[in-house]
Amino acid sequence: MRWSVTIGSFKGTAVRIHVTFLLFLVWIGASAYSRGGLDAARDSLLFILAIFTCVVLHEFGHILTARRFGIVSKVVTLLPIGGVADMEKMPDKPWQELLVALAGPAVNVAIAGVIVLGLGVADLEGALRIDDPQLGLLQRLAAANLFIAVFNLVPAFPMDGGRVLRATLAMWLGQEKATAIAATIGQGFAFLLGFAGLFGNPLLLFIAIFVYMAAAGEAQMTFASAATRDVAAEDVMETRFMTLDRAATVQEAVDAMLATSQEEFPVLDPQGRLTGLLRRSDIIDALKETPPAAPIAQFVQKDTPVIAARSTLDKALKQLEAASALGVVDDDGRLEGLITRQSIAEVMMIRSVRPDWRFARH
């Protein structure tokens, strides 16, 4: 996620803080300082940092549980609205997703239980006044963890409760129908939350926007995965495109750009293997900075991801999040075609009108 800074890592997962979280801390500190001075600001910031430490532990509850099912999360990012773990995917089996979804709130309940057993009491009212420095930090922290657990179990996808709902429905209805129902409920909850936020709590508005967009985005990803799961990359790859030799000049790249409307130009070595992609914007940059006879190689986007021709198309979805195109290669690594976001969109469009459509083998 952009505008975030890595502060550490645990078991291969980097922990990052988004710049908006730092601004949130400044706002909390300034608000407390205006009411109670330096001591109040310090206590409020300590409490917020303690809460977000619990949020990180909550996310690692999800992450470590998912790892038992072979799913890796490389990054968890702290935002003002909570933590976001960047998992490769959610488990395919509903019971596994159920366990992963419940693991986060279970961590918060465990933290609250430890504090309550140590103190003997938790101030539940304090959870609603997180910036009040007059309340005991540990009491508020126990209550806040219970609040986090309960709030996350609201059945609004993609929150933990929404994932529990989807996993439960998927056991009977299948993943696609379950996702559609859970996403609709999640977006309805986002509207209610946003409406409540209009009456004096802007943070609820941000949460509502996040929930709505995340529900729509994940639902789309689920449908895309379902639509492409049985489609081979070689069946839908683009094959009519111009390529450039690794030793091509800027002039040759410009000529290729003028001869076609394609956005990316595969750059090949003498054996026909993909060495990178050259975008139209890269060609313009090369034209600005170098003479026409100069080699284009320094402007090529290296480390372009590739997929085997016989691999199913759903495996390309995650790779295309960070790349403009994906090379389709044969067993010897030679380029056979390209998979682009447009390729995925076309498959989804066809499947949306004819779910039983079978793509013919080349």
Secondary structure, 3 states (H helix, E strand, C coil): CCCEEEEEEECCEEEEEEHHHHHHHHHHHHHHHHHHHHHHHHHHHHHHHHHHHHHHHHHHHHHHHHHCCCCCEEEEEEECCEEEEEECCCCCCHHHHHHHHHHHHHHHHHHHHHHHHHHCCCCHHHHHCCCCCCCCHHHHHHHHHHHHHHHHCCCCCCCHHHHHHHHHHHHHHCHHHHHHHHHHHHHHHHHHHHHHHCCCCHHHHHHHHHHHHHHHHHHHHHHHHHHHCCCEHHHHCECCCCCEECCCEHHHHHHHHHHCCCCEEEEECCCCEEEEEEEHHHHHHHHHHCCCCCECHHHCECCCCEEECCCEHHHHHHHCCCCCEEEEECCCCEEEEEEEHHHHHHHHHHHHHCCCCCCCCC
